[in-house]
Amino acid sequence: MLGIAALVMPGPFDLARWAAAHETRALGRPVAIGTLRVGFGATVTVALADLVIGNAPDGGPRPLLKLDRLDVEIAPWSLVGWALLGHGPTLRHLTIAGVEIALDHGADGRPNWHFGADKPRGDPRPGFPTLLDARLQGTAIEIHTSNGKHLQVRLDDATITAAAPDQPVTLAATGSYNGFPIRLDAPLGSFDQLHRVGTPFDAGVHMASGDTLLDFTGSLTKPLAVDGIAGEISIKAPSPDRLLAIAGVAGRAAMPLTLAGGLSRDDNLWKLTDAKGTLSAEPFQLTAELREGPRHAPDAFTLDAGFAALDLATLGGQEKSDEPLLRIDDAPGTILDAHIAARRVTDGELRADEVDLKVKLAPGVFSLEPLALRFAGGTGRLDVSIKNAAGDAAAAQIDGSLVGADPAQLSRLLGLGSLPITGTVDLRAGVAGTAVKASDAGRNATGALVLAMQSGTIARNLVEQASTDMHLLFGKAEGAAQVRCLLGVVDLNAGIGRMAPLRLQTSDGTLIGDGTLDLKRNTIDVTFATESATTGSFALDVPVRLSGPIQAPHVLPSVTRPSPGGDLGGLSPALREFARGNACAAGARQP
């Protein structure tokens, strides 16, 4: 009937009052229309102005939709198919200008663009209109997501054109996303293809923001829902800063990026497969999955990536005045399960090789299990677990080891200068602490660190200086002394470390020490001395005290001598067993 009326009733008619009342009842929201004029003839014309659709009762203060002007010309016979068969009408010309859309959620999490009771819906493809010449100007969309994010999208100018329903569609748009300008060009399949349910709809997308480029070629089985995606994606970003900002990630990354791989989406599961590219001109490959969580539940992100080289110095974080907290978010927007490997990782003068790490982030829990690497000539492993504790605090557990490290390299990396010592050292640590701020974790730490060396050499003059040998008054000792063993134990209790045993046995004498390491005040107080029975007849064996700030301690003669023993009873079974395997543990008290 509507199609016949379109041929015989010239109009125009102003239907604003009737349409506003009808839509108010249908939507259950206040609807206001300034004018709605409909004219019938060779084409059906509709001119609408000043449309306002109110927000949900428990939504924000802004209306869901405001529209300044809409003008459309419709092929009359297509209205018959729309009314009787549900086929989308053919719009020969469509112009929409001045649109404001506010998308948010009510107190119960219900989206404000849902009306009435949710009902199962069929595929909307057959009823979507054919847009032969459409233009959208001046559109602003504000999105408040269910997890608290605020997104702003602007479409300054967007066009959709097609020569005929069976011809390819071209979509072009300019606008911005969260303030970053974006241009989009998309060659698409025809509207006839779009209307065929179950048929993949061809889609190509070229998006540019500054010098950042993204291209996609493939198809969608549910194009109106941007679902059923299958195709290839490529990204070129001379600096990923813009990509990170568009994704809502703060910080800077001066690392040129290229990437190409397979992209798919099936309902709530996104996949990036067989992706390869370069980061700072170094090759990498990765696969990733993102499973969108139900409302008020986190998304789940899984990553498996391998890099030839990573330079951490090119990564920069957002500057924050507040000190970072140790506590993990109890309700994160995303949970993470990542495996990352790199043949080389650098950060300034620091370098690690064959790095392999596994990271997991869940509500209230973070784990690094493990981080394996080659560092300072040795093989290292680090396991970290952080779990939320009572109040605002979190409990951290750190277990680490470094086996076969070069002491000279390790000394330089720690800023201690070059030590005249050769051989290999082993380090084991097990530390736990509960704190609110990350910087307080060490000050409250309890556990132990054990440093051991089984063989090597040390400059002979260093041993003689430690024993204050009178030979040094007449000449300089030459050569190197053989290291028979080295053992250093720091037993931490609430941030205070008891340093004993500290023992170095060489072919020219034995050096012992004990003292404290105060992580609360960042101070050290240790006394060293040689054992007179192991040094030459000219050695004075005067004790030396090292005390003061850890970064710049004072060195003075001491009137007291360190204890020759030590106690291994406070160590964990694993660390105790490690310490017992060193010859320098013979004089220590053991349970």
FIVEX-223243 format. One record per residue (C-alpha): x, y, z; residue in three letters. Coordinates in steps of 0.2 Angstrom, whole numbers, padded with zeros to 4 digits, always signed. Layout:
residues N
XYZAla/...
This chain:
residues 591
+0000+0000+0000Met/+0014+0012+0004Leu/+0022+0009-0013Gly/+0005+0013-0022Ile/+0002+0028-0011Ala/+0020+0034-0016Ala/+0014+0034-0034Leu/-0003+0043-0033Val/-0001+0055-0018Met/+0011+0070-0022Pro/+0012+0078-0004Gly/+0022+0084+0004Pro/+0015+0080+0021Phe/+0022+0086+0038Asp/+0021+0070+0049Leu/+0032+0077+0063Ala/+0019+0077+0077Arg/+0012+0059+0072Trp/+0029+0052+0070Ala/+0036+0059+0087Ala/+0021+0052+0096Ala/+0022+0035+0088His/+0041+0033+0091Glu/+0039+0039+0109Thr/+0027+0024+0112Arg/+0037+0012+0102Ala/+0054+0016+0110Leu/+0049+0020+0127Gly/+0059+0036+0126Arg/+0055+0054+0123Pro/+0056+0058+0105Val/+0055+0075+0098Ala/+0055+0080+0079Ile/+0055+0098+0073Gly/+0049+0094+0055Thr/+0046+0078+0045Leu/+0040+0082+0027Arg/+0036+0067+0015Val/+0033+0070-0003Gly/+0027+0056-0015Phe/+0030+0056-0034Gly/+0043+0049-0046Ala/+0054+0047-0030Thr/+0049+0048-0012Val/+0057+0062-0003Thr/+0059+0064+0016Val/+0066+0079+0024Ala/+0068+0078+0043Leu/+0075+0091+0055Ala/+0079+0093+0073Asp/+0077+0075+0079Leu/+0080+0071+0097Val/+0079+0054+0105Ile/+0081+0054+0124Gly/+0093+0043+0134Asn/+0088+0028+0145Ala/+0080+0033+0161Pro/+0095+0028+0171Asp/+0107+0034+0157Gly/+0117+0050+0157Gly/+0110+0068+0155Pro/+0113+0069+0137Arg/+0101+0062+0124Pro/+0105+0046+0115Leu/+0104+0055+0098Leu/+0102+0073+0091Lys/+0101+0075+0072Leu/+0100+0092+0064Asp/+0095+0087+0046Arg/+0091+0072+0035Leu/+0086+0073+0017Asp/+0083+0057+0007Val/+0076+0052-0010Glu/+0069+0034-0011Ile/+0065+0023-0026Ala/+0046+0021-0024Pro/+0044+0002-0029Trp/+0058-0002-0017Ser/+0046+0003-0003Leu/+0034-0011-0008Val/+0048-0024-0006Gly/+0053-0016+0011Trp/+0035-0017+0017Ala/+0030-0034+0010Leu/+0046-0044+0010Leu/+0058-0035+0022Gly/+0070-0031+0008His/+0079-0015+0011Gly/+0074+0001+0001Pro/+0084+0009-0012Thr/+0090+0026-0007Leu/+0095+0036-0022Arg/+0102+0051-0012His/+0104+0053+0007Leu/+0112+0067+0016Thr/+0113+0068+0035Ile/+0121+0083+0044Ala/+0124+0087+0062Gly/+0123+0071+0072Val/+0128+0069+0090Glu/+0127+0052+0098Ile/+0130+0047+0116Ala/+0132+0029+0120Leu/+0133+0023+0138Asp/+0126+0010+0150His/+0113+0011+0164Gly/+0116+0006+0182Ala/+0112-0012+0177Asp/+0125-0012+0163Gly/+0111-0011+0149Arg/+0117-0002+0134Pro/+0106+0014+0131Asn/+0104+0009+0113Trp/+0094-0006+0117His/+0075-0003+0117Phe/+0062-0013+0126Gly/+0065-0032+0130Ala/+0080-0040+0121Asp/+0073-0052+0108Lys/+0082-0064+0096Pro/+0085-0056+0080Arg/+0088-0063+0063Gly/+0102-0057+0051Asp/+0099-0039+0047Pro/+0107-0040+0030Arg/+0092-0042+0019Pro/+0083-0026+0027Gly/+0098-0015+0026Phe/+0095-0001+0013Pro/+0104+0001-0003Thr/+0114+0017-0002Leu/+0118+0023-0020Leu/+0124+0040-0015Asp/+0125+0044+0004Ala/+0134+0058+0013Arg/+0136+0060+0032Leu/+0143+0076+0039Gln/+0148+0083+0056Gly/+0145+0068+0067Thr/+0151+0066+0084Ala/+0150+0050+0094Ile/+0154+0049+0113Glu/+0156+0031+0120Ile/+0157+0027+0138His/+0161+0008+0139Thr/+0156-0003+0152Ser/+0174-0004+0159Asn/+0175+0015+0161Gly/+0184+0020+0146Lys/+0179+0036+0137His/+0180+0036+0118Leu/+0177+0050+0106Gln/+0174+0047+0087Val/+0171+0061+0074Arg/+0166+0059+0056Leu/+0169+0076+0048Asp/+0164+0069+0031Asp/+0159+0052+0025Ala/+0152+0046+0009Thr/+0145+0029+0002Ile/+0143+0027-0017Thr/+0138+0013-0029Ala/+0134+0014-0048Ala/+0120+0001-0045Ala/+0115-0012-0032Pro/+0125-0025-0041Asp/+0141-0014-0042Gln/+0155-0012-0030Pro/+0153+0000-0016Val/+0165+0014-0011Thr/+0166+0021+0007Leu/+0177+0036+0011Ala/+0178+0045+0027Ala/+0188+0058+0036Thr/+0187+0061+0055Gly/+0196+0057+0071Ser/+0197+0045+0085Tyr/+0201+0051+0103Asn/+0208+0067+0095Gly/+0219+0058+0082Phe/+0215+0062+0063Pro/+0210+0047+0053Ile/+0206+0045+0035Arg/+0197+0029+0029Leu/+0195+0022+0011Asp/+0186+0006+0009Ala/+0182-0003-0007Pro/+0168-0015-0003Leu/+0157-0028-0011Gly/+0140-0024-0019Ser/+0124-0021-0010Phe/+0117-0036-0018Asp/+0131-0046-0011Gln/+0128-0038+0006Leu/+0109-0043+0006His/+0113-0062+0003Arg/+0114-0070+0021Val/+0128-0082+0024Gly/+0138-0076+0009Thr/+0155-0068+0014Pro/+0155-0049+0010Phe/+0171-0043+0002Asp/+0179-0029+0011Ala/+0195-0019+0009Gly/+0201-0006+0021Val/+0214+0007+0020His/+0216+0018+0035Met/+0229+0032+0038Ala/+0233+0043+0053Ser/+0248+0054+0049Gly/+0261+0042+0043Asp/+0253+0027+0052Thr/+0245+0016+0039Leu/+0234+0000+0041Leu/+0227-0010+0027Asp/+0215-0025+0027Phe/+0209-0036+0013Thr/+0197-0050+0016Gly/+0178-0053+0019Ser/+0165-0053+0033Leu/+0151-0065+0035Thr/+0142-0053+0047Lys/+0147-0036+0040Pro/+0134-0026+0049Leu/+0141-0032+0066Ala/+0159-0032+0060Val/+0160-0051+0063Asp/+0165-0066+0054Gly/+0181-0058+0048Ile/+0194-0067+0038Ala/+0208-0059+0029Gly/+0225-0051+0029Glu/+0231-0036+0039Ile/+0246-0025+0037Ser/+0252-0011+0048Ile/+0266+0002+0044Lys/+0270+0014+0058Ala/+0286+0024+0058Pro/+0282+0027+0077Ser/+0269+0016+0086Pro/+0265+0031+0097Asp/+0249+0035+0087Arg/+0243+0016+0087Leu/+0246+0015+0106Leu/+0236+0031+0109Ala/+0222+0025+0098Ile/+0222+0009+0107Ala/+0221+0019+0124Gly/+0239+0014+0129Val/+0249+0029+0137Ala/+0267+0031+0134Gly/+0280+0033+0120Arg/+0289+0020+0109Ala/+0302+0026+0097Ala/+0302+0010+0088Met/+0297+0009+0069Pro/+0285-0005+0066Leu/+0279-0015+0051Thr/+0268-0030+0053Leu/+0258-0042+0041Ala/+0248-0057+0046Gly/+0231-0065+0046Gly/+0216-0057+0055Leu/+0200-0066+0060Ser/+0185-0063+0071Arg/+0172-0076+0076Asp/+0159-0069+0088Asp/+0170-0063+0103Asn/+0186-0071+0098Leu/+0199-0061+0088Trp/+0215-0069+0081Lys/+0231-0063+0073Leu/+0240-0077+0065Thr/+0257-0080+0057Asp/+0261-0062+0059Ala/+0278-0056+0054Lys/+0286-0039+0054Gly/+0300-0028+0060Thr/+0303-0018+0076Leu/+0317-0005+0074Ser/+0322-0014+0058Ala/+0324-0030+0068Glu/+0313-0045+0063Pro/+0300-0053+0074Phe/+0285-0065+0073Gln/+0269-0067+0084Leu/+0252-0074+0086Thr/+0239-0066+0097Ala/+0221-0069+0103Glu/+0209-0058+0111Leu/+0193-0065+0118Arg/+0181-0051+0123Glu/+0173-0054+0140Gly/+0155-0053+0144Pro/+0149-0037+0151Arg/+0158-0032+0167His/+0171-0046+0164Ala/+0188-0044+0158Pro/+0195-0047+0140Asp/+0207-0061+0139Ala/+0223-0058+0129Phe/+0235-0071+0124Thr/+0252-0068+0115Leu/+0266-0078+0109Asp/+0280-0068+0101Ala/+0298-0070+0096Gly/+0310-0056+0092Phe/+0328-0055+0085Ala/+0332-0040+0096Ala/+0323-0028+0108Leu/+0330-0011+0114Asp/+0321-0006+0129Leu/+0329+0011+0129Ala/+0318+0016+0115Thr/+0302+0012+0125Leu/+0296+0026+0136Gly/+0282+0026+0149Gly/+0270+0040+0154Gln/+0278+0051+0167Glu/+0268+0050+0184Lys/+0271+0060+0199Ser/+0263+0046+0210Asp/+0274+0032+0216Glu/+0268+0015+0208Pro/+0259+0004+0220Leu/+0263-0015+0222Leu/+0245-0020+0222Arg/+0237-0028+0207Ile/+0220-0022+0200Asp/+0207-0033+0207Asp/+0196-0030+0191Ala/+0207-0027+0176Pro/+0200-0023+0159Gly/+0211-0037+0152Thr/+0219-0053+0159Ile/+0235-0057+0151Leu/+0245-0073+0146Asp/+0260-0069+0136Ala/+0276-0079+0131His/+0290-0068+0124Ile/+0307-0073+0118Ala/+0321-0063+0111Ala/+0339-0067+0105Arg/+0345-0051+0112Arg/+0338-0037+0124Val/+0347-0021+0128Thr/+0344-0007+0139Asp/+0358+0006+0138Gly/+0374-0003+0144Glu/+0364-0018+0150Leu/+0363-0033+0138Arg/+0355-0050+0140Ala/+0354-0064+0127Asp/+0342-0079+0124Glu/+0329-0070+0134Val/+0313-0081+0137Asp/+0299-0075+0148Leu/+0281-0080+0153Lys/+0270-0067+0160Val/+0252-0069+0167Lys/+0240-0056+0174Leu/+0224-0060+0182Ala/+0213-0051+0195Pro/+0224-0047+0210Gly/+0238-0058+0204Val/+0254-0056+0193Phe/+0267-0069+0189Ser/+0283-0070+0180Leu/+0286-0088+0178Glu/+0300-0089+0173Pro/+0311-0076+0165Leu/+0326-0086+0158Ala/+0341-0077+0150Leu/+0360-0076+0148Arg/+0367-0062+0157Phe/+0385-0056+0162Ala/+0392-0072+0154Gly/+0380-0083+0165Gly/+0363-0091+0164Thr/+0350-0083+0175Gly/+0332-0087+0180Arg/+0319-0076+0189Leu/+0302-0081+0196Asp/+0291-0067+0202Val/+0274-0069+0210Ser/+0263-0054+0217Ile/+0246-0057+0225Lys/+0235-0045+0234Asn/+0235-0045+0253Ala/+0224-0037+0266Ala/+0220-0019+0264Gly/+0230-0010+0251Asp/+0245-0021+0252Ala/+0252-0034+0241Ala/+0263-0049+0244Ala/+0278-0052+0233Ala/+0289-0067+0231Gln/+0305-0066+0221Ile/+0316-0081+0218Asp/+0331-0080+0207Gly/+0348-0087+0201Ser/+0363-0083+0191Leu/+0375-0097+0187Val/+0392-0096+0179Gly/+0393-0077+0178Ala/+0409-0067+0175Asp/+0413-0057+0191Pro/+0421-0043+0181Ala/+0406-0041+0169Gln/+0394-0042+0184Leu/+0404-0029+0193Ser/+0404-0016+0179Arg/+0385-0019+0176Leu/+0382-0016+0194Leu/+0392+0000+0194Gly/+0406-0006+0205Leu/+0419-0003+0192Gly/+0432-0016+0186Ser/+0437-0029+0199Leu/+0454-0038+0196Pro/+0446-0055+0198Ile/+0443-0070+0186Thr/+0432-0086+0186Gly/+0414-0088+0188Thr/+0402-0084+0202Val/+0385-0091+0206Asp/+0371-0081+0214Leu/+0355-0088+0222Arg/+0341-0077+0230Ala/+0324-0080+0238Gly/+0315-0065+0245Val/+0297-0061+0250Ala/+0289-0045+0256Gly/+0272-0036+0259Thr/+0270-0018+0255Ala/+0258-0005+0248Val/+0271+0004+0237Lys/+0283-0005+0226Ala/+0298+0004+0233Ser/+0294-0002+0251Asp/+0294-0020+0246Ala/+0313-0021+0248Gly/+0312-0012+0265Arg/+0301-0025+0271Asn/+0309-0040+0263Ala/+0313-0056+0272Thr/+0323-0070+0264Gly/+0341-0072+0259Ala/+0355-0070+0245Leu/+0369-0081+0243Val/+0385-0078+0232Leu/+0397-0091+0229Ala/+0413-0094+0219Met/+0423-0111+0218Gln/+0439-0106+0208Ser/+0447-0092+0199Gly/+0460-0079+0202Thr/+0462-0062+0211Ile/+0475-0049+0210Ala/+0488-0053+0223Arg/+0490-0034+0228Asn/+0472-0034+0233Leu/+0474-0048+0245Val/+0489-0040+0252Glu/+0481-0023+0254Gln/+0467-0031+0263Ala/+0480-0038+0276Ser/+0489-0022+0276Thr/+0505-0031+0272Asp/+0521-0022+0276Met/+0528-0028+0259His/+0518-0014+0251Leu/+0529-0001+0259Leu/+0544-0007+0249Phe/+0536-0013+0232Gly/+0520-0019+0223Lys/+0514-0037+0223Ala/+0514-0044+0206Glu/+0503-0058+0199Gly/+0487-0066+0204Ala/+0482-0077+0219Ala/+0472-0092+0216Gln/+0454-0091+0223Val/+0450-0107+0232Arg/+0432-0102+0237Cys/+0421-0087+0240Leu/+0405-0087+0250Leu/+0394-0072+0255Gly/+0377-0074+0263Val/+0364-0060+0267Val/+0350-0066+0278Asp/+0336-0053+0277Leu/+0323-0050+0290Asn/+0311-0036+0288Ala/+0323-0026+0277Gly/+0338-0029+0289Ile/+0351-0041+0282Gly/+0364-0050+0292Arg/+0379-0052+0282Met/+0388-0068+0288Ala/+0397-0078+0283Pro/+0407-0068+0271Leu/+0423-0078+0267Arg/+0436-0078+0253Leu/+0450-0091+0253Gln/+0465-0088+0242Thr/+0482-0095+0240Ser/+0489-0079+0248Asp/+0477-0078+0263Gly/+0459-0079+0269Thr/+0447-0064+0270Leu/+0432-0064+0282Ile/+0419-0052+0286Gly/+0402-0049+0294Asp/+0390-0034+0296Gly/+0373-0028+0291Thr/+0364-0022+0276Leu/+0349-0010+0280Asp/+0337-0008+0266Leu/+0326+0003+0276Lys/+0339+0017+0277Arg/+0350+0011+0262Asn/+0365+0009+0272Thr/+0379-0004+0275Ile/+0390-0008+0290Asp/+0403-0022+0286Val/+0420-0026+0294Thr/+0433-0036+0285Phe/+0449-0043+0290Ala/+0462-0057+0285Thr/+0465-0072+0296Glu/+0482-0070+0303Ser/+0486-0089+0301Ala/+0483-0088+0283Thr/+0494-0072+0278Thr/+0512-0069+0278Gly/+0523-0064+0293Ser/+0524-0046+0287Phe/+0505-0044+0287Ala/+0497-0033+0300Leu/+0480-0040+0298Asp/+0471-0024+0303Val/+0452-0025+0301Pro/+0444-0013+0290Val/+0426-0006+0292Arg/+0415-0001+0277Leu/+0400+0009+0283Ser/+0388+0023+0277Gly/+0376+0025+0262Pro/+0377+0010+0250Ile/+0381+0020+0236Gln/+0396+0029+0244Ala/+0402+0021+0260Pro/+0417+0026+0271His/+0432+0015+0273Val/+0441+0016+0290Leu/+0452+0005+0301Pro/+0442-0005+0314Ser/+0446-0010+0332Val/+0435-0025+0331Thr/+0437-0041+0321Arg/+0423-0050+0311Pro/+0417-0066+0317Ser/+0426-0081+0308Pro/+0410-0091+0306Gly/+0392-0087+0302Gly/+0375-0096+0302Asp/+0366-0105+0288Leu/+0352-0110+0299Gly/+0340-0096+0294Gly/+0342-0100+0275Leu/+0328-0109+0266Ser/+0332-0128+0262Pro/+0336-0124+0244Ala/+0348-0110+0248Leu/+0356-0119+0263Arg/+0360-0134+0251Glu/+0367-0122+0239Phe/+0378-0114+0252Ala/+0384-0130+0259Arg/+0391-0135+0242Gly/+0404-0121+0244Asn/+0421-0125+0253Ala/+0420-0109+0262Cys/+0405-0115+0272Ala/+0415-0126+0282Ala/+0417-0114+0297Gly/+0398-0109+0297Ala/+0386-0115+0309Arg/+0374-0127+0301Gln/+0358-0136+0308Pro/
